[in-house]
């Protein structure tokens, strides 16, 4: 037995004794014999065997007997030894008759097995005939299939498969599917709907921005309505600043001497807002000046909305704008011709510039320096909030710059100080800074009273800001869109931002508690709430919850702030109606006399065309030298003595502003033959019924 590999064309049934027991192609007609004629004596002996189709090889003859029967001829003649040398009997010879049928079958299968393993390649008598040496002959591939003349047993067309299938047991037909026909391209539509991104109010999209601006417009309309509903004649401060502006403007344009040094007791530079107010008043009157203040406050709300959206998101921005727009200080200052509205706007503009340039170069923050310095010039009390702007510049940039954000704060602080130094150099001494701000005279108001009033005017917004700060420290986002993986600022940064903005609301009450005076506190509270409003808006958004889970809570907060703001604004805007008093005094005054008036700024403003500013004596303080005794008097005694001696041509008092002076004047009028009570004009304020009383010299 040799090591020759079993050919693949031999079926397993032939090797294992299956049903097919006879030799390959044994029963086919006139099949040729394997080794007759000139074939060598045995496979592998002697000279190389002749080709199978040459020589004198004879085909098997007609009535060939099957294996195992009769005197079967051996496979090789002409002296060739039978297969299996030695004394081995030829196939089918000997005492074959005695074997049982099963044993005969076993012997036949064994003989076939030996033959298959040692037999040369078969000669195929039928088509196709081929040359083994041509095109590589028959080869076994690595995959176990046969290669015929360079062709494997896998056929790609059915005709070839039908030809070779009878001779290749492993042949298989692989149908090649036709290539799909190219489909016609669909026509491009004229318009394609844009994809709608998954988003929420926590992320600024084009749709949310448009919706937010629409809501902001509604908020501004409500704010304007709340301010414009407040009506009245000129308040004392309004009359003072507008009238002084006319004198300052005349000094600038014509060099006219100022009646008094307004810079000595003004709480803002007299050549800034008063001059602007005078220009507007010359064309549009007091109503026009008040409309300018309304524009300043509306601009402040818009800037607040923008910077809050930059810090947090759209929903917090709308909440901040909504709450700030309805507090009493916003409503009052929106129809109040003083420099407070301009100062609030400039602070808001500076804060917006600080937040807007947080990712730019460190020197870009200098854009916030001019409005900050100008805010201090317009109203000196604005300087209380300049440190907040510097710290805000550091905290907002820390997320992007790290420790280098400190340089941004230094740049802003240096820029503001430099501008203030230049302004002070050119403006000269400003005594009003010390007399009205840094070294103001202390009053008699208690801390408990001022804390109570501060809580009434801004307590709800402050609580919302405090809640928003705590919620912001605990969680940077509400989690409306968990698929957004944007990093949120660190907890310490969030805590510092909330502490800075919310704590700024306490600066004005704390400072005025230190001064023990409540003068203008109702206006100054609004300055601090401007900075606390972003955190209040965030607190309102957290109160509503993700996906507007509890909108009724946000509505409740807004309505409460709105109602309190409306009531408080109406109470604060309750001024004496001076219409009838001014109309009567216009008939009395001239350019020669001297007049005593409680809140002398009001007649001094309305009657500036008929009188000079120095003709009007206020009711706060007075120094008087007696005509008869030549004695020097001051305070209430000075007013009493001046009235007794008939010093004033007319006296206008109502007793609501200077009760001590009013009492001294009434004492001087008792039994006084110099004056007569000429007119009484009643008016109503939030404090009750009052009346202007006018005494005219006989």
RODODREN-67512 format. One record per atom (N, C-alpha, C): x negated, y, z; residue in one letter. Coordinates in steps of 0.2 Angstrom, whole numbers, plus 5000, padded with zeros to 4 digits. Example, Ala and Ser with C-alpha at 12.3 -4.5 7.8 and 13.67 -1.06 7.14 Angstrom:
REM RODODREN-67512
493449725039A
493849785039A
493449845039A
493649895035S
493249955036S
493650005039S
This chain:
REM RODODREN-67512
499649945000X
500050005000X
499650065000X
499750114996X
499350174995X
499650234999X
499350294999X
499550355003X
499950394998X
500150374992X
500550414987X
501150434990X
501350494989X
501950524992X
502550494988X
503050484992X
503650454989X
504050504984X
504150484978X
504450534973X
505150554976X
505250624974X
505950644976X
506550624972X
506350584967X
506950564963X
507150494965X
506850464970X
507050404973X
507550414978X
508150394977X
508650404982X
508550364989X
508850394994X
508750355001X
509050285000X
509550274997X
509950214997X
509450164994X
509050174989X
508650134986X
508050104991X
507850154996X
507350135000X
507650105007X
508250115008X
508550085014X
508950025013X
509050005007X
509449945006X
510149965006X
510350015003X
511050035002X
511449994997X
511950024995X
512349984990X
512049984983X
511650034982X
511250034975X
510649994976X
510649924974X
510049884976X
509649874970X
509849884964X
509449864958X
508949914956X
508449894953X
507949944951X
508250004947X
507850054947X
508050114943X
508150104936X
508750114933X
508950114926X
508850044923X
508949994928X
508849924926X
509449904921X
510049924921X
510549904917X
510649944911X
510249984909X
510250024903X
510049984897X
510449964893X
510349934886X
509649914885X
509349934880X
508649914878X
508149954881X
508149954888X
507549994891X
506949954890X
506349994890X
505749964889X
505449944895X
505049894894X
504649864900X
504149904902X
503849894908X
503349944911X
502649924910X
502549864908X
501749844908X
501549794902X
501949794897X
501849744892X
501349764887X
501149724882X
500649744877X
499949754879X
499649804878X
498949814879X
498849844886X
499349844891X
499249874897X
498749834901X
498349864905X
497749844909X
498049794914X
497649754917X
497849694922X
498249724928X
498049774931X
498449794937X
498349874938X
498749904941X
498749974942X
498149994946X
497750034943X
497150064946X
496550014944X
496549964940X
495949924939X
495749934932X
495149914930X
494849914924X
494849984921X
494949984914X
494950044910X
495550084912X
495550144910X
496150194912X
496650164907X
497250164910X
497850134906X
498050184901X
498350144895X
498550184890X
499150224891X
499250274887X
499850304888X
500450264887X
500950274891X
501550234891X
501850224884X
501850274880X
502150264874X
501750244868X
501150214870X
500650194865X
500450124865X
500050094861X
499850024861X
500349974859X
500249914861X
500649864858X
501149844863X
501349894867X
501849874872X
502549864869X
502849804872X
503449784869X
504049794874X
504549814871X
505149824875X
505449764878X
505849774883X
506149714886X
506649684881X
506649614880X
507049584875X
507749574878X
508249584873X
508949564874X
509149544881X
509149474881X
509549444887X
509049434893X
508849484895X
508349484901X
508749464907X
508349424911X
508749394917X
508549444923X
509049454927X
508949494933X
508449464938X
508249504942X
507749484947X
507949424951X
507549384953X
507749324957X
508049274954X
508149264947X
508449214944X
507949184939X
508049114938X
507649084932X
506949094933X
506549074927X
505849084927X
505749154924X
505849204928X
505749274926X
504949284924X
504849314918X
504149334916X
503849384921X
503249374922X
502849424926X
502849494922X
502749544926X
502749614924X
502149624919X
501649594920X
501049604915X
500849544912X
500749534905X
500549484901X
499749494900X
499549444895X
498849444893X
498349444898X
498449394903X
497949384908X
498049424914X
498549464914X
498649514920X
498849474926X
498549484931X
498749444937X
499449474940X
499849434943X
500449454945X
500349504951X
500849544952X
500849604957X
500749564964X
500349584968X
500149554974X
499649494973X
499049504973X
498549464971X
498449404976X
498049354974X
497949294978X
498449244976X
498649204981X
499149144980X
499849174980X
499949234979X
500649264980X
501049234974X
501649214975X
502049194970X
502349254966X
502549244960X
502849294956X
503549304959X
503849364958X
504449384960X
504949334958X
505349304962X
505949264961X
505749194960X
505049174961X
504849104960X
504849074967X
504749004966X
504648964972X
505348944975X
505448934981X
506048904984X
506548954985X
506648994980X
507149054981X
507849034983X
508048964980X
508748944981X
508948934988X
508448924993X
508648915000X
508748975004X
508549035001X
508649095005X
509349115006X
509549135011X
510249155011X
510349225007X
510849245006X
510949305001X
510749365005X
510749375011X
510549435015X
509749435014X
509449375015X
508749375015X
508549395008X
508849365003X
508649384996X
508749454995X
509249484997X
509249554996X
508749595000X
508549575005X
507949605009X
507349595005X
507249535002X
506649524999X
506549574993X
507149584989X
507149624983X
507049694985X
507349714991X
507249784993X
506549804995X
506249754998X
505549765000X
505049764994X
505249724989X
504849724982X
504949794979X
505549814979X
505649884976X
505349934979X
505349934986X
504949984990X
504249984988X
503949924988X
503149924986X
503049954979X
503549934975X
503449964968X
503450034968X
503950064971X
504050134971X
503450174974X
503150144979X
502650184982X
501950174978X
501950124974X
501350114970X
501350124962X
502050134960X
502150134953X
501950194950X
501650204944X
501550264941X
502150304939X
502050364937X
502650404936X
503050374930X
503750374931X
504150334926X
504150374919X
504250334914X
504350354907X
505150364906X
505350424904X
506050444903X
506150424896X
506550374894X
506650354887X
507150404884X
507550444888X
508050484885X
507850554885X
508250604882X
508150674882X
508150704889X
507750744891X
507250784887X
506550744888X
506250734883X
505550704883X
505050764884X
504550764888X
504150814889X
503450794891X
502950834890X
502250814892X
502050834899X
501850794903X
501650804910X
501150864910X
500650854905X
500050904905X
500250974903X
500850974899X
501051044897X
501351084902X
501151144902X
501451194907X
501451174914X
500951134916X
500851114923X
501151044925X
501551014920X
501850954922X
502350964927X
502450904931X
502850904937X
502450924943X
502750974947X
502450994953X
502951004958X
502650984964X
503050994970X
502951064974X
503451104974X
503351174977X
503351164985X
503151224987X
503151234995X
503751224998X
504351234995X
504951234998X
505251164997X
504951114994X
505151044994X
505551034987X
505551084983X
505951064976X
505351054971X
505651014966X
505151004960X
505151054955X
504551064952X
504551114947X
504351074940X
504851084935X
504751044929X
504551104923X
503951084921X
503651134916X
503751204917X
503551224924X
503651294926X
504251314928X
504751264928X
505451284930X
505651244937X
505951284941X
506151244948X
506751214947X
506951174952X
507551144951X
508151184953X
508151244953X
508651294954X
508751324948X
509351314945X
509551344938X
510051394938X
509951444934X
510351504935X
510851504929X
510851454924X
511351454919X
511651384919X
512251374918X
512551304918X
512351264913X
512151284907X
511951234902X
511251204903X
510851244906X
510151214908X
510251164914X
510751184918X
510851134924X
511151064921X
511651074917X
511951004914X
511350964911X
510850994908X
510350954904X
509950924909X
509650954914X
509150924919X
509450894925X
510150904926X
510450874932X
510350794932X
510450764927X
510350684927X
509650664929X
509150704929X
508450684930X
508150714936X
508550764939X
508350804945X
508850794951X
508650754955X
509150744961X
509250804965X
508850854965X
508850914969X
509150974965X
509350964959X
509551014955X
510151044958X
510251114958X
510851144960X
510851204955X
511551224955X
511651284950X
511851344954X
511551394953X
511651454957X
511951504952X
512551524953X
512951564949X
512751634950X
512551674945X
512351744946X
512951784945X
513151824950X
513751864949X
513651924945X
514051944940X
513851994936X
513852064940X
513452104938X
513352174941X
514052204941X
514252244946X
514852274946X
514752334941X
515352354938X
515352404933X
515352474937X
514952514935X
514952584938X
515552614938X
515752634944X
516452674945X
516352744943X
516852764941X
516852844939X
516852884945X
516452934945X
516452974951X
517053014952X
517353024958X
517953064959X
517853134958X
518253164956X
518253244955X
518153274961X
517753324961X
517653364967X
518253404969X
518453404975X
519053444977X
518853514977X
519353554975X
519253624975X
519153654982X
519453624987X
519353654994X
519253594999X
518753595003X
518753535008X
518853565015X
519253535019X
519353555026X
518653555030X
518453605034X
517853595038X
517953545044X
517453515046X
517553465051X
517653505058X
518053485062X
518253515068X
517753485073X
517353515076X
516853485081X
517253475088X
516953425091X
517253415098X
516953465102X
517353505106X
517053555110X
517553575115X
517453615119X
517853645125X
517653715126X
518053745131X
517853815132X
517153825135X
516853765137X
516153775140X
515653785135X
515853775129X
515353785123X
515653845119X
515153885117X
515353945112X
515353915105X
515953915102X
516053895095X
516353955092X
516353955085X
516654015082X
517454025083X
517753965084X
518453975086X
518553995093X
518153975098X
518253995104X
518054075105X
517554095101X
517354165101X
517854205099X
518254185094X
518754225091X
519354235096X
519454175099X
520054175104X
519854215110X
519154205112X
518954245118X
519054325117X
518854345111X
518854415109X
519554435109X
520054395107X
520754415107X
520954425114X
520854375119X
520954375126X
520654445129X
520054455127X
519754515130X
520054575128X
520254585121X
520654635119X
521354645123X
521654595125X
522254595129X
522054625136X
521454595139X
521254625145X
521054695145X
520754725140X
520654795140X
521254835139X
521754805135X
522354845135X
522754855142X
522654795146X
522954795152X
522554845157X
521954845156X
521554895160X
521654965158X
521754975152X
521855045150X
522555065152X
523055025152X
523755045155X
523755055162X
523355015166X
523355025173X
522955095175X
522555115171X
522155175172X
522655235170X
522955235164X
523355285161X
523955295165X
524155255169X
524855265172X
524755305178X
524055315180X
523955365186X
523955435183X
524355475186X
524355545184X
524355595189X
524055655188X
524055705193X
523555765190X
523655815194X
523155875192X
522455855195X
522055905193X
521355895195X
521155885202X
520755825203X
520555815210X
519955865212X
519855865218X
519355915220X
518655905217X
518455835217X
517855815214X
517855835206X
518355815203X
518455825196X
518355895194X
518755945198X
518656015196X
517956035198X
517656015203X
516956035204X
516456015198X
516455955196X
515955935191X
516155965184X
516755975182X
516956005176X
516756075176X
516956105181X
516856185182X
516056195182X
515656155186X
514956165186X
514656155179X
514956105175X
514656095169X
514756155164X
515256195165X
515356255161X
514756305162X
514656315169X
514156355171X
513456335169X
513356265169X
512656235167X
512656245160X
513156235156X
513156235149X
512956315146X
513256355150X
513156425148X
512356445150X
512156415155X
511456425157X
510956405152X
511156345149X
510756315144X
510756345137X
511356375136X
511456405129X
511256475129X
511456505134X
511356585134X
510956605140X
510656565144X
510256585149X
510656625155X
511356615155X
511756645161X
511556615167X
511456665172X
511256645179X
511756595182X
511556545186X
512056505189X
512356535195X
512956525196X
513256555202X
512956525209X
512856465209X
512556435215X
512056375212X
511656355216X
511256295215X
511556235215X
511856215210X
512256145210X
511856085212X
511156095210X
510756035211X
510556025218X
510756075222X
510556065229X
511056025233X
511656015231X
512155975234X
512555925230X
512355925224X
512655875219X
512355805220X
512755755220X
512555685221X
512355655214X
512255695209X
511955675202X
511655735199X
511255725194X
510955785191X
511455825187X
511555895189X
512055935186X
512055945179X
511455935175X
511355945168X
511555885164X
511755825167X
511955765163X
512655755162X
513055725167X
513755715166X
514155785166X
513955825171X
514455895170X
514355925164X
513855925160X
513755965154X
514155925149X
514155855149X
514555815144X
515355835146X
515455835152X
516155845154X
516455915151X
515955965152X
516156035150X
516256035142X
515856005139X
515956005131X
516555975129X
516755915132X
517355885131X
517955925133X
517955955139X
518455995142X
518556055138X
518056085134X
518156145130X
518656125124X
518656065122X
519056045116X
519656015118X
519655965123X
520255925124X
520455935131X
520155975135X
520455985142X
520255925147X
520555935153X
520455875158X
520655815155X
521255805152X
521455745149X
520855715145X
520555745140X
520055725136X
519455695140X
519255735146X
518755715150X
518855645154X
519555635156X
519755575159X
519755515154X
519855535148X
519855485142X
519155455141X
518655505142X
517955485141X
517755435147X
518055445153X
517955405158X
518255335157X
518855335154X
519155275152X
518755235147X
518455265142X
518055235138X
517455205141X
517155235146X
516555215150X
516755145153X
517355145157X
517555085160X
517755025156X
518055045150X
518154995145X
517554965143X
517055005141X
516454985139X
516054935144X
516154955151X
515854915156X
516154845156X
516854845155X
517154775155X
516954735150X
516854765144X
516554735138X
515854705139X
515454745142X
514754725143X
514754665148X
515154675153X
515254625158X
515454555155X
515954555151X
516154495147X
515554465143X
515154505140X
514654485136X
514054455140X
513854485145X
513254465149X
513454395153X
514154395155X
514354335159X
514354275154X
514654285148X
514654235143X
513854205142X
513454255142X
512754235141X
512454195147X
512654215153X
512454185158X
512754115159X
513454105158X
513754045159X
514154025153X
514754045152X
515154015147X
515754065145X
516154055140X
516654095138X
517254105144X
517354045147X
517954045152X
517754085158X
517154085160X
516854125166X
516854195164X
516654215157X
516654285155X
517354315155X
517854275153X
518554305153X
518754315160X
518654265164X
518854275171X
518454335175X
517854345173X
517554405176X
517854465173X
517954475167X
518254535164X
518954545167X
519354485167X
520054495170X
520054525177X
519654495181X
519654515188X
519354585189X
518854605186X
518554665186X
518954725184X
519354705179X
519754755175X
520354785179X
520554745185X
521154765188X
521054785195X
520454785198X
520254805205X
520454885205X
520554905211X
520754975212X
520155025209X
519555005211X
519055055209X
518955065201X
519055005197X
519055015190X
519655055187X
520255045190X
520855075188X
520755155189X
520555165195X
520455245197X
519955275193X
519355245192X
518755275189X
518955275181X
519355235179X
519555245172X
519955305170X
520255335175X
520555405174X
520355455179X
519755455180X
519455505185X
518855535182X
518855605181X
518355645178X
517755655182X
517455605184X
516855605188X
516255565185X
515655575188X
515155535184X
515055465187X
515555445191X
515555375193X
515655325187X
516055335183X
516255295177X
515655295172X
515255345171X
514655345167X
514155305170X
514055315177X
513555275180X
513655195180X
514255175181X
514455105181X
514355085174X
514455125168X
514355095162X
513655085160X
513255135163X
512455135162X
512155075165X
512455055171X
512155005175X
512354935171X
512954935169X
513254875165X
512754865159X
512654925155X
512254915149X
511554895151X
511254915156X
510554895158X
510554815160X
511054795164X
511154725166X
511254685159X
511654705155X
511754675149X
511054665145X
510654715144X
510054715141X
509554665144X
509554665151X
509154615155X
509354545153X
509954535153X
510154465152X
510054445144X
510154495140X
510154475133X
509454465131X
508954495134X
508254485132X
507854435136X
508254385139X
507954345143X
507454295140X
507554285133X
507154235129X
506654275125X
506654335125X
506254375121X
505554395124X
505154435121X
504554455124X
504654485130X
504154485135X
504254515141X
504354595141X
504054625135X
504154695135X
504754715132X
505154665129X
505854675127X
506354705132X
506154685139X
506554705144X
506554775145X
506054815142X
506054885143X
506654915140X
507054885136X
507654905133X
508154925139X
508054895144X
508554905150X
508254955154X
507654985153X
507455035158X
507755105156X
507855125150X
508155195150X
508855195152X
509355155151X
509955155154X
509955155162X
509455115165X
509455105172X
509255175175X
508655205172X
508455265174X
508955325173X
509355325168X
509855375167X
510455365172X
510555295173X
511155285178X
510955325185X
510355315187X
510055345193X
510155425192X
509955455186X
510055525186X
510755545186X
511255505183X
511955525183X
512255525190X
512055475194X
512255465200X
511755435205X
511555475210X
510955445213X
511055385217X
511655375219X
511855315222X
511755245218X
511655255212X
511555205207X
510855175209X
510355205212X
509755185213X
509755125218X
510355115222X
510455065226X
510454995222X
510554995216X
510654935212X
510054925207X
509554965207X
509054955203X
508654895205X
508454885211X
508154815213X
508554755211X
509154755211X
509554705208X
509454685201X
509354745197X
509154735190X
508454705189X
507954725193X
507354695192X
507354625194X
507654605200X
507654535202X
508054495196X
508554525194X
508954485188X
508554475182X
508054515181X
507554505175X
507154445176X
506954435183X
506554385184X
506854315184X
507454315187X
507854255188X
508054225181X
508354275177X
508654255171X
508054225166X
507454255167X
506954225162X
506554165165X
506654155172X
506254095175X
506354035172X
506954025169X
507153955166X
506753945160X
506553995156X
506153995150X
505454005151X
505254045156X
504554065156X
504154045163X
504554015167X
504253995174X
503954055178X
503354045180X
503054095184X
502954155181X
502854155174X
502754215170X
503354265170X
503954235173X
504454285173X
504354345178X
503954335183X
503754385187X
503454445183X
503154435178X
502854495174X
503454535171X
503954495169X
504554535166X
504854585171X
504854565178X
505154605183X
504654665184X
504054655184X
503554705185X
503554755179X
503654735173X
503754775167X
504354815168X
504954795169X
505554835170X
505454885176X
505254865181X
505154905187X
504654965185X
504154945182X
503655005180X
503955055175X
504355025170X
504655065165X
505155115169X
505555085173X
506055135176X
505755185181X
505255165184X
504855215189X
504555265184X
504255245179X
503955295174X
504455345171X
505055325169X
505555365167X
505755415172X
505855385178X
506155435183X
505655485185X
504955465185X
504455515186X
504455575181X
504455555175X
504555605169X
505155645170X
505755615172X
506355655172X
506255705178X
505955685184X
505955725189X
505455785188X
504955775184X
504455825183X
504755875179X
505155865174X
505455915170X
506055945173X
506355915177X
506955945180X
506855985186X
506355975190X
506156015196X
506455985202X
506456025207X
506755995214X
507455975213X
507655925216X
508355905217X
508455885224X
508755945227X
508955935234X
509555895235X
509955875230X
510455835231X
510355765232X
509755745231X
509555675232X
509555655239X
509255705243X
509255695250X
509855715254X
510155765252X
510755795255X
511355745254X
511355715248X
511955675247X
511855595247X
511255575247X
511055505246X
510555475252X
509955505252X
509455475256X
509555495263X
509755565264X
509755595271X
510355625272X
510955595270X
511555615271X
511755625278X
512155675280X
512355685287X
512855625289X
512755605295X
513155545297X
513855575299X
514355525298X
515055545300X
515255505306X
515855505307X
516155475313X
516555405312X
516555385306X
516955325304X
516555265307X
516955215309X
516755155313X
516555105308X
516155055309X
515955005305X
516554955304X
516954945309X
517554905308X
518054925303X
518154995303X
518655025299X
518355015291X
517755025290X
517455025284X
517454955281X
517354905286X
517354835284X
518054815282X
518554835286X
519254825284X
519454845277X
519254915276X
519454945270X
519054915264X
518454895265X
518054865259X
518354795258X
518554755263X
518854695262X
519554705258X
519954755259X
520554765256X
520454785249X
519854825247X
519754845240X
519454795236X
519054745239X
518654705235X
518554635238X
518954615243X
518854555247X
519054495242X
519554495238X
519754435234X
519254425229X
518954475226X
518454465221X
517854435224X
517654465230X
517054445233X
517154365235X
517754345238X
517854275240X
517754235234X
518054255228X
517954215222X
517254205220X
516854265220X
516154255219X
515754215223X
515954215230X
515654175235X
515754095233X
516454085231X
516554015229X
516253995223X
516254035218X
515854025212X
515154005213X
514854045218X
514054035219X
513953965222X
514453945227X
514353885230X
514453825225X
514953835221X
515153785216X
514553775211X
514253835209X
513753835204X
513053805207X
512953805213X
512353775216X
512453705217X
513053685218X
513253605219X
513153575212X
513453605207X
513553575200X
513453635195X
512953625190X
512853675185X
513453675180X
513753615179X
514253615174X
514853585177X
515453595174X
516053555176X
516153485173X
515753475168X
515753405165X
516353395160X
516553445157X
517053445152X
516853405146X
516153405144X
515953375138X
515253335141X
515353275143X
514753235146X
514353215140X
514553215134X
514053205128X
513553255127X
513653315130X
513153365129X
512553355134X
511953345132X
511453335136X
510953395138X
511253455136X
510853515138X
510653515145X
510053535146X
509753535153X
510053605156X
510253595162X
510553655166X
509953675171X
510053745172X
509453775177X
509453735183X
508853735187X
508753705193X
509253735198X
509253695204X
509753715209X
509453775213X
508853785214X
508553845217X
508653905213X
508653895207X
508753955202X
509453975203X
509953925202X
510653935203X
510853975209X
510453945215X
510653975221X
510454045222X
509854065219X
509554135219X
509954175215X
510254155209X
510654195205X
511354215208X
511654165212X
512254175215X
512154215221X
511554205225X
511454255231X
511354325228X
510954335223X
510854405221X
511454435218X
511854405214X
512454445211X
512954455217X
513154395220X
513654405225X
513454455231X
512854445233X
512554495239X
512554565237X
512454575230X
512454645228X
513154685230X
513654645230X
514354675232X
514354705239X
513854685243X
513854705250X
513454765251X
513054795246X
512554845247X
512954915249X
513454925245X
513754995246X
514154995253X
514554945255X
514754945262X
514254945267X
513754915266X
513154915271X
512854975272X
512755015266X
512355075267X
512855125270X
513455125268X
513955175271X
514055165278X
514055105280X
514155085287X
513555115291X
512955115288X
512355145291X
512455225291X
512755255286X
512855325287X
513455345291X
513855295293X
514455305297X
514955355293X
515055345287X
515455385283X
515855345278X
516455355277X
516855315272X
516955355266X
516655415265X
516755455259X
516555425253X
516955415248X
516855385241X
516755315242X
516855285247X
516755205248X
517255175243X
517855195242X
518255165237X
518055165230X
517655205228X
517355205222X
516655165222X
516255175227X
515655135227X
515755065227X
516255035230X
516354965230X
516354935223X
516654975219X
516654945212X
515954935209X
515454975211X
514754965208X
514554895210X
514654875216X
514354815218X
514854755215X
515454765214X
515854715211X
515754705204X
515454755201X
515254745194X
514654685193X
514254685198X
513754625198X
514054565201X
514454565206X
514754505208X
515254475204X
515554515199X
516054485194X
515854425190X
515254415188X
515054355184X
515154295189X
514954295195X
515054245199X
515854235201X
516154285201X
516954285203X
517254245197X
517054265191X
517354235185X
517154165185X
516554145187X
516354075187X
516754035192X
516854075198X
517354045203X
518054035201X
518254075197X
518954075194X
518954015189X
518454005185X
518453945181X
518453885184X
518053875190X
517953815194X
518653805197X
518953855199X
519653845203X
520153815198X
520153835192X
520553815187X
520453735185X
519753725185X
519553655184X
519453635177X
519153585175X
518953565168X
519653545165X
519653565158X
520153555154X
520853595156X
520753645160X
521353685163X
521753645167X
521453605171X
521853555175X
522353595180X
522153655183X
522553685188X
522553765186X
522853775180X
522953845178X
523353895183X
523753865186X
524153905191X
523753935196X
523153905198X
522753935203X
522353995201X
522153995194X
521854045191X
522354105190X
522954085188X
523454145187X
523654175194X
523654135199X
523854155206X
523254205208X
522654195207X
522054235209X
522154295205X
522254295199X
522254355195X
522854405197X
523454375198X
524054405200X
523954445207X
523654405211X
523454435218X
523054495217X
522454495214X
522054545213X
522354605209X
522754585204X
523154635200X
523654675205X
523954645209X
524454675213X
524154725218X
523654695221X
523254735226X
522954795223X
522654785217X
522354835214X
522754895212X
523354875209X
523854925207X
524054965213X
524254935219X
524454975225X
523955015228X
523354985228X
522755025231X
522555085226X
522555075220X
522455125215X
522955185216X
523555165216X
524055215217X
523955255223X
523755225228X
523655265235X
523055305234X
522555275231X
521855315231X
521955375226X
522355375221X
522455425216X
523055475218X
523155475224X
523755525226X
523455585228X
523355635224X
523155705225X
523655755226X
523555805229X
524055865229X
524155885222X
524755895221X
524955925214X
524956005215X
524456025211X
524256095212X
524556145206X
525056115202X
525356145196X
525656215198X
526056215203X
526456275205X
525956325209X
525556295213X
525056335216X
524656375212X
524356345206X
523956375202X
524356435198X
524956415196X
525356465192X
525456525196X
525556515203X
525756575207X
525056615208X
524556585209X
523856615211X
523656655204X
523856635199X
523656665193X
523856735192X
524456745196X
524656815196X
524356855202X
524056825206X
523756865212X
523056875211X
522656835208X
521856845208X
521656895203X
521056915204X
520756955199X
519956955200X
519556995196X
518856985197X
518557015203X
518957055207X
518657085212X
518657055219X
519257025220X
519357005227X
518956935229X
519056925236X
518756855238X
519356815241X
519356755240X
519856705241X
519656645245X
520056635250X
519956575254X
520456515252X
520156455250X
520656405248X
520356335250X
520856295253X
520656225255X
520556195248X
519956155247X
519856125240X
519756185235X
519356235237X
519256295232X
519056275225X
518756215224X
518556195217X
519156185212X
519756175215X
520356165211X
520556235208X
520656285212X
520856345209X
520256375205X
519656365208X
519056385204X
518956365197X
519156295196X
519156265189X
519756295185X
520356295187X
520856315183X
520856395182X
520556435186X
520656505186X
519956535184X
519556495181X
518856525180X
518856575175X
519356585171X
519456635166X
519656705169X
519856705175X
520156765179X
519656775185X
519256725187X
518856735193X
518156705192X
517756725196X
517056695196X
517056645202X
516556595201X
516456545206X
516356565213X
515956625213X
515756645220X
516256685223X
516856695220X
517456725223X
517856685228X
517756615227X
518156565231X
517756545237X
518056545243X
517756525249X
518056455251X
517556405252X
517856335254X
518056335261X
518356285263X
518556275270X
518156235274X
517556215272X
517156165276X
516656205280X
516356255278X
515856295282X
515856365280X
515656415285X
515656485283X
515256515288X
514856565286X
514456615291X
514756685290X
514956715295X
515256785294X
515056825300X
514856885298X
514656945302X
515256985303X
515456995310X
516057035311X
515957115309X
516457145307X
516457215304X
516357255310X
516757245315X
516757295321X
516157275326X
516157215328X
515657205334X
514957175331X
514957175324X
514257155321X
514057085323X
514457045326X
514256985329X
514256925323X
513756885324X
513756825318X
514156765321X
514556745316X
515056695318X
514856635313X
515056575315X
514956515310X
515456465312X
515656415307X
516056365308X
516856395309X
517256355313X
517956385313X
518056455316X
517556475320X
517556545323X
517456595317X
517056575313X
516956625307X
517556635303X
517956575302X
518556585298X
519156625302X
519156605309X
519656645313X
519456725313X
518856735314X
518656805314X
518756845307X
518656805302X
518756835295X
519456845293X
519856805295X
520656815294X
520856875298X
520656875305X
520856925309X
520656995306X
520157005303X
519957065300X
520157075293X
520557035290X
520857035284X
520257035278X
519856985279X
519256985274X
519456955267X
519956915267X
520156885261X
520756915258X
520756915251X
521356945248X
521956895247X
521756835248X
522356785248X
522056715251X
522556685254X
522356625258X
522756565255X
522456505253X
522856445251X
522656395255X
523156365259X
522956305264X
523556255264X
523356195265X
523856145266X
523656095272X
523156105275X
522956065281X
522755995280X
522755965274X
522555895274X
521855885273X
521455935271X
520755915270X
520355945276X
520456005279X
520056035284X
520556055290X
520756005294X
521256025299X
520956075304X
520256065306X
520056115311X
520056185308X
519856195301X
519856255298X
520556285298X
521056235296X
521756255295X
521956285302X
521856255307X
522056275314X
521756345316X
521056355314X
520756415316X
521156475311X
521256455305X
521556505301X
522256525304X
522656475306X
523356495308X
523256535315X
522756525319X
522656565325X
522556635323X
522156645318X
521956715315X
522556745312X
523056705310X
523656745307X
524156765312X
524156735318X
524656755323X
524556825325X
525156865324X
525156935325X
524756975321X
524556945315X
524056985310X
524457025305X
524357085305X
524757125301X
524457135294X
523857105292X
523557105286X
523857055281X
524157005283X
524456955278X
525156945279X
525456915273X
526156895274X
526156825270X
526556775272X
526656715269X
527056725262X
526756715257X
527056735250X
527356675247X
527156615248X
527456555245X
527256495248X
527756445247X
527656375250X
527856325244X
527356285243X
527456235237X
527356165240X
527856125241X
527756065244X
527556015239X
527255955241X
526955905237X
526955845241X
526955785238X
526955725242X
526355685240X
525955655244X
525455605243X
525555545247X
525055495246X
525155435250X
525155445257X
524855495260X
524855505267X
525455545270X
525955565265X
526555595267X
526755655264X
527155695267X
527355765264X
526955815266X
526755855262X
526355915263X
526555975259X
526256035260X
526456095256X
525856145256X
525756175250X
525356225249X
525656295252X
525256325257X
525556385259X
525056445257X
525356495254X
524956545251X
525156615255X
524556645258X
524656705262X
524256755257X
524656815256X
524356865252X
524256925257X
523756965255X
523557025259X
524157075257X
524357115262X
524857165261X
524557225257X
